[in-house]
Amino acid sequence: MTTSTAPHSLSQIAFGDLEQELASTRRILERVPEEHFSWKPHEKSFALGSLAQHVANLVGWLSTILTTEELDLAGVGKSAPPTTRDEVLRTFDENVSAVRQALAQAEDATLTGSWTLRHGDHVIFTLPRLAVLRTVGISHIVHHRAQLTVYLRMLDVPVPGLYGPSADD
């Protein structure tokens, strides 16, 4: 008889898909062509390189959510656009390492506690940390990763499969 091991913590239950999402995100970032970093599909859109850097930085938000009580956007400066894919991947990898460490150390009480996003004195929201990790963290990353797949398709760059094979696989 085979027995399965039940998850030991709330983080294992809530974020069992995180490693898959991180691996899929890295596969997309690996395809971003440096020669098109300044390309935009529309004047209101992110430039390709800036969108890739935003995705890499969002992974860092996960560890920020896990290790702080709040984030004040008034104190967050705009990062310079990347100049190389390696720079984007290095940022992504550093942030992945930090979120893995923070998640490994997170206790259930921390995960169920509140977390606040503000801009100066204006509180944007205060929500349970688990909800913030899922929506502002993981879902936000997946949303912008999907935008990157559209950009890649428009630039005729083969898109890797994310939840199964893509048309290019």
C-alpha positions in Angstrom: 0.0 0.0 0.0 1.3 3.4 -0.9 0.7 6.3 1.4 1.0 10.0 0.5 2.5 12.5 2.7 0.1 15.2 3.7 1.4 18.8 3.6 2.9 19.8 6.9 2.1 23.5 6.8 -0.3 26.1 5.5 2.3 27.3 3.0 2.7 23.8 1.5 -1.1 23.7 1.0 -1.6 27.2 -0.3 1.5 27.4 -2.5 2.0 23.9 -3.8 2.0 25.3 -7.3 4.6 28.0 -6.7 7.6 26.0 -7.9 5.8 25.2 -11.2 4.8 28.9 -11.7 8.4 30.0 -11.0 9.8 27.5 -13.5 7.3 28.5 -16.1 8.1 32.1 -15.5 11.8 31.6 -15.9 11.2 29.7 -19.2 9.4 32.8 -20.6 12.0 35.2 -19.3 14.8 33.1 -21.0 13.1 33.7 -24.4 12.9 37.5 -24.1 15.0 38.9 -27.0 17.3 41.7 -25.9 17.2 43.3 -29.3 13.5 44.0 -28.7 13.7 45.3 -25.1 12.4 48.7 -26.2 9.5 47.3 -28.3 6.0 48.0 -27.3 2.8 46.7 -28.8 1.0 49.9 -28.0 2.0 53.3 -26.7 0.2 52.6 -23.3 2.0 49.3 -22.9 5.2 48.4 -21.1 8.3 48.1 -23.2 9.3 44.4 -23.5 12.4 44.7 -21.3 10.6 46.7 -18.7 7.8 44.1 -18.6 10.3 41.3 -18.2 12.0 43.2 -15.4 8.6 43.9 -13.7 7.9 40.2 -13.7 11.3 39.4 -12.2 10.8 42.1 -9.6 7.3 40.9 -8.7 8.8 37.6 -7.5 10.6 39.8 -4.9 7.3 41.1 -3.7 6.5 37.6 -2.5 9.4 37.7 0.0 8.5 41.3 1.0 4.9 40.2 1.7 6.2 37.3 3.8 8.8 39.2 5.8 7.1 42.6 6.4 3.9 43.9 7.8 3.3 46.4 5.0 4.7 48.0 1.9 4.6 51.8 1.3 4.6 52.4 -2.4 5.6 56.0 -1.8 9.0 54.7 -0.9 9.4 52.4 -3.9 11.4 54.0 -6.7 11.2 53.1 -10.3 13.9 50.7 -11.4 16.0 51.5 -14.5 15.1 49.4 -17.5 17.3 46.4 -17.9 19.9 46.2 -20.7 20.4 42.4 -20.9 18.3 39.3 -20.5 21.0 38.0 -18.1 20.3 41.0 -15.9 16.6 40.1 -15.8 17.3 36.5 -15.1 19.8 37.4 -12.3 17.1 39.6 -10.7 14.6 36.8 -11.1 16.9 34.1 -9.6 17.9 36.3 -6.7 14.2 36.9 -5.9 13.3 33.3 -6.3 16.0 32.4 -3.8 14.7 35.0 -1.3 11.1 33.9 -1.6 12.0 30.2 -1.1 13.9 31.1 2.0 11.1 33.4 3.3 8.4 30.8 2.6 10.5 28.0 4.3 10.7 30.2 7.4 7.1 31.4 7.4 4.9 30.1 10.2 1.2 29.6 9.9 0.5 32.5 12.2 2.5 34.8 9.9 0.6 33.5 6.8 -2.8 34.1 8.4 -1.9 37.5 9.7 -2.7 40.8 8.0 -0.6 42.7 5.5 -1.1 46.2 4.3 -0.3 48.0 1.0 -0.2 51.7 1.3 0.9 54.8 -0.6 1.9 57.3 2.1 -1.0 57.9 4.4 -3.5 56.3 2.0 -4.1 52.6 2.8 -4.9 50.8 -0.4 -5.8 47.6 1.4 -5.2 45.4 4.5 -5.9 41.8 3.8 -4.9 38.3 5.1 -1.3 37.7 4.0 -2.3 34.5 2.2 -4.7 36.4 0.0 -2.1 39.0 -0.7 0.4 36.4 -1.6 -2.0 34.7 -4.0 -3.5 37.8 -5.7 -0.8 40.6 -5.5 1.9 38.0 -5.7 1.4 34.8 -7.7 -1.7 35.9 -9.8 0.0 39.2 -10.6 3.1 37.4 -11.8 1.0 35.0 -13.9 -0.9 37.9 -15.4 2.2 39.8 -16.6 3.9 36.5 -17.7 0.8 36.0 -19.9 1.4 39.5 -21.4 5.0 38.5 -22.1 3.8 35.4 -24.1 1.6 37.7 -26.2 4.6 40.0 -26.8 6.8 37.0 -27.8 4.1 35.7 -30.2 3.8 39.2 -31.8 7.6 39.2 -32.2 7.5 35.6 -33.7 9.6 34.2 -30.8 8.6 30.6 -30.0 6.5 30.5 -26.8 7.2 27.6 -24.5 4.4 25.6 -23.0 3.3 26.6 -19.6 0.4 24.3 -18.6 1.0 21.9 -21.4 2.4 22.2 -24.9 2.2 25.4 -26.8 1.7 25.7 -30.6 5.5 25.9 -30.8 6.2 22.7 -28.9 
